[in-house]
Every structure is written in structure tokens, then in C-alpha cells.
């Protein structure tokens, strides 16, 4: 069958869902939930994805996300792919975890995000898993109410802004959620075949004209505008460590000492630049992309022992944080 149309553009909003194969559990304990949350943190750090709300159920998940860099497909390949690897390691198994490709509903800007967050947060209550939605730990709702500190990748303020109030956001959001899911959202998700967008007819016309298949290269322009390039990161690392650019770009074969600046540059090109491993390998003259993960693993081990190095890398990162 042909691939479904995926529509990607800068600052798009999506309600993303996926379920385990044959409705099997995809989360068995806190370890599994934490592993999934870690993949979302990585998608934010490396690819700029902003999570507005989430709910992780036993055999499926719901995410409301914003993609400033028009890269939903790439972000979800990371989230689903990396979590599957972590799941298999924890479960000591192998093979596919999810039933197939994720479902993504494109959401009209500044219209349905507030109502969708309520729908997502009420899932555990609808499933009779809890008597109050704030009692369900594996959703963003406790963070919205101030019961725990929200992670850096959770963007509560966009939802609060749609309440149309100037104070007491947490209490007023709680009151809004307790009103229950509105009829329009119920009808939308109650249909057998959910259309790929949630919004007005004008929004439907706009996205139809701008539709792109996921396989088309639609993210390069946005990525180049918002993310530092390979060369820019390399030059910055040279400045911080006081080394020559060529010493970073060329591997030191036969040398016993570790080329820490080169390792740092590779790490930042992946995590801050969000560049593909194949492009990073080419930039640093590597024959195998697997060498990048091995190198970053060694760097992480060094940073665990050398706090000064860890602070230096964190300072470089902070210069690119937005």
C-alpha cells in the first residue's frame, strides 16, 4: 500500500498516537515509562520537538507535540525506534513493538490544543485506571497542576495561554479539565476513520495545498535556519579548546591520547546540530557511522569522571539553547 500523506511544516502541531502490536503492553514498570520519557527528552534536545502534553498508558501513548523544525517523521523515528531498542533490552527480547506506523493528527494552530490536552489527560480516568486524573503519574497532568516539576521539554505555557486568563493558571486549568471532554472532540475521535486533521475547512484547504509525503526532503531548509551547521560547531569547539580545526577533523590513528575536542565536536553535532549520522561521519572522515556512537559513549564516560570537562561541554551547549 502507498504511504499515507504526512504534512510537515515549521511550528506544526500534532496529536500523535501509537499502540503495541496486538494491543500488547508497551510499558510494564517504571523502568519502561522512564525509558520512553528519556527518548522524548532526546527528541527535544536533538530535534527541537516541543511536547505540550502526554499520557503513557499500558499499551499505547498519546502525545501533543509542536515541531518548530518541520521534522515530525524524523522525531517519531527516533522516539519509536529508540524506545523499541530500550524496551527489548529491558524485556530481554527482540522484534517489533508497535503495531505499525504512528497515527498523527495535524491540529490547527491556537484552536484545539487546549481541548486536546484535556482529552489526553483524561485518558486514565476514561479507562477507569484512577478515580482522579491527577493521580495518574505517567502523564503530564500532575506537572500542569504543580504536583511535580515539569521537565524542560514540556511546554505547559502554550496550553495555559489558551485559557485566556492572567493568573492562577494551574487551578483554572484543573477546573477546565474537570468539565470533561467537549462534544466536538468526542465526535471527532469517536468516528471509525479519523481524518488526518483537526480544524476548520480553511485549514483543511491550506494543508491540502501544502501536503508533502514523509519521504520528500521537506526539513532541510528549516533545519539549516534553526540549527548550527557542522562547520559552525567544529569552529566553536576549536575556540573553546584552543586547538586547530584540522586536529578535530582528522582522527589520530596510532596516538595513545584521547582526542577530546574531536569527541566533543561529534557529540554536539549530533545533539545540538541534530545532523544525520551519515553527514557527521563524512564531516569527520569516518568510514563507519557506528564509530560516532562509540566515540560519544567514551566521551560520556569521561564526563562522568571529569566534571570540569562536563561543565565545559554544558557551557558550549548553553550558547545554542533557545
Order of alpha helices (4+ residues) and beta strands (2+ residues): beta-alpha-beta-beta-alpha-beta-alpha-alpha-alpha-alpha-alpha-alpha-beta-alpha-alpha-alpha-alpha-alpha-alpha-alpha-alpha
